[in-house]
Amino acid sequence: MAEPPSRSHGRVAVRPTLRPRDLMAPPELAGAWTAQVITLFPEAFPGTLGLSLTGRALTEGLWSLRTIQLRDHGIGRHRNVDDTPAGGGAGMVIRPDVMAAALREAKSAAPDLPVVYLSPRGRPLTQAIARRLAQGPGVTLICGRFEGVDQRVLDAFDVTEISIGDYVLTGGEIAAQVLIDATVRLIPRVLGNQESLAEESFSHGLLEHPQYTKPAEWEGRRIPDVLLSGNHAAISHWRDDEAERLTKERRPDLWRAYRDGMDPNRRTQLSGASDQSRNHREHDEDQSR
């Protein structure tokens, strides 16, 4: 993968629009990672993304957020965005002409962003996907409602479907915030301590080891002695063992992928192995084509 172009955070982006700018909104800085969200509920954003580290990064211009109101592109006096399913059935489906108009607005503002539809039938969101998105210019997200979006517009705009889990939500807004949060935190300077990214869950294909802090003993439960020993080699070995144990117990799928990418003579992954093995990475890339 080619290195992403360096981003500038010192110039305000200029973008033609018919919509008046919110004077209280953070400035949009040229080159910042951009999330565009097509939604019926723009008031749901930034939501939790406006808090803590992601909120501070948004204020500082390390990333930018733009919502597109799907209702603005609705049909008729009542701005209808949906209609009954072809072939019959319960619920309503978002019309292709309405969604296409919103996507064209998104494309006119940021033509190079990939388009993702948050959908329970999509491929699972993984740390590897979040990392790839963080290395790009940003993403345009479609927040579905009702029974979903007409397939024709998804095909026409080469939309990738991504799921945050095997369950159904009332809409895609929460899922969009999950994807944005998982991605934005990987952008340089968003986290105060970038080194923490190297030790957290999925950073090496394993779940994270248990964490402890003061006091050394709490309600009869002690911090493992090795963590208080000062022996950094022993601490590292314990953490590796715990990460492997937890992954075997809780995520055998991740353990199998990790094991397939391991050098049996070392405690490190083979060169070129990804978060979930080379085979899993290539499978993800094939699915995205």
C-alpha positions as CSV (number, residue, x, y, z in Angstrom):
1,M,0.0,0.0,0.0
2,A,1.4,3.4,-1.0
3,E,2.1,5.8,1.8
4,P,-0.8,8.2,2.3
5,P,0.0,11.9,1.5
6,S,0.9,14.0,4.4
7,R,-1.9,16.2,5.8
8,S,-1.7,19.9,6.3
9,H,-3.6,21.3,9.3
10,G,-2.8,24.9,8.8
11,R,-5.2,26.0,6.1
12,V,-8.9,26.3,6.2
13,A,-10.7,24.3,3.5
14,V,-12.9,26.2,1.0
15,R,-16.0,24.4,-0.1
16,P,-18.9,25.8,-2.2
17,T,-22.3,25.1,-0.6
18,L,-25.8,26.5,-0.6
19,R,-26.1,25.8,3.2
20,P,-25.1,28.6,5.6
21,R,-22.2,27.6,7.8
22,D,-22.8,27.1,11.5
23,L,-20.7,29.8,13.1
24,M,-20.3,27.7,16.2
25,A,-19.0,24.6,14.3
26,P,-15.3,23.8,14.4
27,P,-13.3,25.0,11.4
28,E,-12.7,22.5,8.6
29,L,-9.0,22.4,7.9
30,A,-7.5,21.4,4.6
31,G,-6.1,17.9,4.6
32,A,-7.8,16.8,7.7
33,W,-9.3,13.3,7.8
34,T,-13.0,13.8,6.9
35,A,-16.2,11.9,7.9
36,Q,-19.3,12.7,5.9
37,V,-22.5,11.2,7.3
38,I,-25.7,10.8,5.3
39,T,-28.5,10.6,7.8
40,L,-32.1,11.5,8.6
41,F,-30.9,12.6,12.1
42,P,-27.9,14.9,11.8
43,E,-28.6,16.1,15.3
44,A,-27.2,12.8,16.5
45,F,-23.8,14.0,15.6
46,P,-21.2,14.5,16.9
47,G,-22.8,12.8,19.9
48,T,-20.2,10.9,21.9
49,L,-17.6,11.8,19.2
50,G,-17.7,15.3,20.5
51,L,-16.4,14.2,23.9
52,S,-13.0,13.4,25.3
53,L,-10.1,12.8,22.9
54,T,-12.1,12.5,19.7
55,G,-14.0,15.7,20.6
56,R,-10.7,17.6,21.3
57,A,-9.2,16.4,18.1
58,L,-12.3,17.5,16.2
59,T,-12.0,21.0,17.8
60,E,-8.3,21.1,16.9
61,G,-9.0,20.2,13.3
62,L,-7.2,16.8,13.3
63,W,-10.4,15.5,11.7
64,S,-13.6,17.0,10.4
65,L,-17.3,16.0,10.5
66,R,-20.0,16.9,8.0
67,T,-23.6,15.7,8.0
68,I,-25.8,15.5,5.0
69,Q,-29.6,15.6,5.7
70,L,-31.2,12.9,3.6
71,R,-34.6,14.6,4.0
72,D,-33.3,17.6,2.1
73,H,-33.3,15.4,-1.0
74,G,-36.8,13.9,-0.4
75,I,-39.5,13.8,-3.0
76,G,-42.6,16.0,-3.0
77,R,-44.1,18.4,-0.6
78,H,-43.5,16.1,2.4
79,R,-39.9,15.3,1.4
80,N,-40.5,11.5,1.3
81,V,-37.4,9.4,1.3
82,D,-38.8,5.9,1.3
83,D,-41.4,3.7,-0.4
84,T,-42.9,0.2,-0.1
85,P,-40.6,-2.8,-0.9
86,A,-40.8,-4.2,-4.4
87,G,-42.4,-7.6,-4.3
88,G,-44.3,-6.8,-1.1
89,G,-43.4,-7.2,2.5
90,A,-43.3,-5.2,5.7
91,G,-41.6,-1.9,6.2
92,M,-40.2,0.7,3.9
93,V,-37.1,1.1,1.7
94,I,-35.0,4.2,1.1
95,R,-35.5,5.3,-2.5
96,P,-32.5,5.1,-4.9
97,D,-33.1,8.6,-6.4
98,V,-33.2,10.2,-3.0
99,M,-30.1,8.4,-1.8
100,A,-28.3,9.1,-5.1
101,A,-29.0,12.9,-4.7
102,A,-27.4,12.8,-1.2
103,L,-24.4,10.8,-2.5
104,R,-23.9,13.3,-5.3
105,E,-23.8,16.1,-2.7
106,A,-21.3,14.1,-0.7
107,K,-19.2,13.4,-3.9
108,S,-19.2,17.1,-4.9
109,A,-17.8,18.1,-1.5
110,A,-15.3,15.3,-1.2
111,P,-15.0,13.2,-4.4
112,D,-12.1,10.9,-3.2
113,L,-13.8,9.4,-0.1
114,P,-14.9,5.8,-0.1
115,V,-18.6,5.2,0.6
116,V,-19.6,2.8,3.4
117,Y,-23.1,1.7,4.2
118,L,-23.6,0.5,7.8
119,S,-25.5,-2.7,7.4
120,P,-25.9,-5.9,9.5
121,R,-25.2,-7.9,6.3
122,G,-21.9,-6.2,5.7
123,R,-18.5,-7.7,6.5
124,P,-17.4,-7.2,10.1
125,L,-15.7,-4.0,11.2
126,T,-12.1,-5.0,12.3
127,Q,-9.1,-3.1,13.5
128,A,-7.5,-3.7,10.1
129,I,-10.4,-2.0,8.3
130,A,-10.2,0.9,10.8
131,R,-6.5,1.3,10.2
132,R,-6.9,1.3,6.4
133,L,-9.6,4.0,6.6
134,A,-7.4,6.1,9.0
135,Q,-4.6,6.1,6.4
136,G,-6.9,7.5,3.8
137,P,-8.6,10.9,3.3
138,G,-11.7,9.9,5.2
139,V,-15.0,8.2,4.5
140,T,-18.6,8.9,3.5
141,L,-21.1,6.9,5.7
142,I,-24.7,6.0,4.9
143,C,-26.9,5.6,7.9
144,G,-29.8,3.3,6.9
145,R,-33.3,3.3,8.3
146,F,-36.5,1.2,7.9
147,E,-35.8,-1.9,5.9
148,G,-32.6,-0.5,4.3
149,V,-31.5,1.1,1.0
150,D,-32.5,0.2,-2.6
151,Q,-29.8,-2.1,-3.9
152,R,-29.5,-0.3,-7.2
153,V,-28.0,2.8,-5.7
154,L,-25.5,0.8,-3.6
155,D,-24.4,-0.9,-6.8
156,A,-24.3,2.3,-8.8
157,F,-22.0,4.1,-6.3
158,D,-19.8,1.1,-5.5
159,V,-20.8,1.2,-1.8
160,T,-19.1,-1.1,0.7
161,E,-21.2,-2.6,3.4
162,I,-19.8,-2.9,6.9
163,S,-21.4,-4.4,10.0
164,I,-20.5,-3.7,13.7
165,G,-22.1,-6.9,14.8
166,D,-24.6,-9.7,14.3
167,Y,-27.6,-7.7,15.5
168,V,-30.1,-5.1,14.1
169,L,-30.3,-1.5,15.2
170,T,-33.1,1.0,14.5
171,G,-30.7,3.0,12.4
172,G,-27.1,3.4,11.3
173,E,-26.2,6.4,13.4
174,I,-24.8,4.6,16.3
175,A,-22.9,2.2,14.0
176,A,-21.5,5.2,12.1
177,Q,-20.2,6.7,15.4
178,V,-18.6,3.3,16.3
179,L,-16.8,3.2,12.9
180,I,-15.7,6.8,13.2
181,D,-14.4,6.5,16.7
182,A,-12.5,3.3,15.9
183,T,-10.8,5.1,13.0
184,V,-10.3,8.6,14.3
185,R,-8.3,7.4,17.3
186,L,-5.7,5.9,15.0
187,I,-5.0,9.3,13.4
188,P,-1.6,10.6,14.6
189,R,-1.9,13.1,17.5
190,V,-5.5,12.2,18.4
191,L,-4.4,10.0,21.3
192,G,-2.2,11.6,23.9
193,N,0.0,8.5,24.0
194,Q,0.4,6.8,20.6
195,E,2.4,4.0,22.2
196,S,-0.8,2.7,23.8
197,L,-2.0,1.7,20.4
198,A,0.8,-0.9,20.2
199,E,-0.4,-2.7,23.3
200,E,-4.2,-2.7,23.1
201,S,-6.5,-5.4,21.8
202,F,-6.1,-6.5,18.2
203,S,-2.8,-4.5,17.8
204,H,-1.0,-7.8,17.3
205,G,-4.0,-10.0,16.5
206,L,-4.6,-10.8,20.1
207,L,-6.9,-9.6,22.8
208,E,-5.3,-7.3,25.4
209,H,-3.8,-8.7,28.6
210,P,-5.5,-7.8,31.9
211,Q,-4.7,-4.3,33.4
212,Y,-4.2,-3.3,37.0
213,T,-3.4,-0.2,39.0
214,K,-3.2,1.0,42.6
215,P,-3.9,0.0,45.3
216,A,-1.8,-3.2,45.3
217,E,-4.4,-5.0,47.2
218,W,-8.2,-4.3,47.0
219,E,-10.8,-6.2,48.9
220,G,-8.5,-9.2,49.3
221,R,-7.5,-9.3,45.7
222,R,-3.8,-8.6,44.9
223,I,-2.1,-7.4,41.7
224,P,-0.1,-10.3,40.3
225,D,3.3,-10.3,41.9
226,V,5.1,-10.3,38.6
227,L,3.7,-6.8,37.8
228,L,5.3,-5.4,40.9
229,S,8.6,-7.2,40.5
230,G,10.3,-4.6,38.3
231,N,11.5,-7.4,36.0
232,H,10.5,-6.0,32.7
233,A,11.3,-9.2,30.8
234,A,9.1,-11.2,33.1
235,I,6.3,-8.7,32.9
236,S,6.4,-8.8,29.1
237,H,6.3,-12.6,29.2
238,W,3.4,-12.6,31.6
239,R,1.4,-10.1,29.4
240,D,2.1,-12.2,26.3
241,D,0.9,-15.3,28.0
242,E,-2.2,-13.7,29.3
243,A,-3.1,-12.2,25.9
244,E,-2.8,-15.6,24.3
245,R,-4.8,-17.3,27.1
246,L,-7.7,-14.8,26.8
247,T,-7.7,-15.0,23.0
248,K,-7.8,-18.8,23.1
249,E,-10.7,-18.7,25.6
250,R,-12.8,-15.9,24.2
251,R,-12.0,-15.6,20.5
252,P,-10.8,-18.9,19.1
253,D,-11.3,-17.4,15.6
254,L,-8.7,-14.7,16.3
255,W,-6.4,-17.3,17.9
256,R,-6.5,-19.5,14.9
257,A,-5.7,-16.6,12.6
258,Y,-2.9,-15.4,14.9
259,R,-1.5,-18.9,15.2
260,D,-1.5,-19.3,11.4
261,G,0.7,-16.2,11.2
262,M,3.1,-17.1,14.0
263,D,6.7,-18.3,13.7
264,P,6.7,-21.4,15.9
265,N,10.2,-20.6,17.1
266,R,9.5,-17.1,18.2
267,R,6.9,-15.1,20.1
268,T,6.5,-12.7,17.2
269,Q,4.5,-12.8,14.0
270,L,6.0,-13.6,10.7
271,S,7.0,-10.7,8.5
272,G,4.0,-9.6,6.4
273,A,1.5,-11.2,8.7
274,S,-1.5,-9.0,9.4
275,D,-3.7,-8.5,12.5
276,Q,-5.6,-11.7,11.6
277,S,-3.0,-13.5,9.4
278,R,-2.1,-12.8,5.8
279,N,-5.0,-15.0,4.5
280,H,-7.6,-13.0,6.4
281,R,-6.1,-9.7,5.2
282,E,-6.2,-10.9,1.6
283,H,-9.8,-12.1,2.0
284,D,-10.8,-8.7,3.3
285,E,-9.1,-7.0,0.4
286,D,-10.8,-9.3,-2.1
287,Q,-14.2,-8.6,-0.6
288,S,-13.7,-4.8,-0.9
289,R,-12.9,-5.0,-4.6
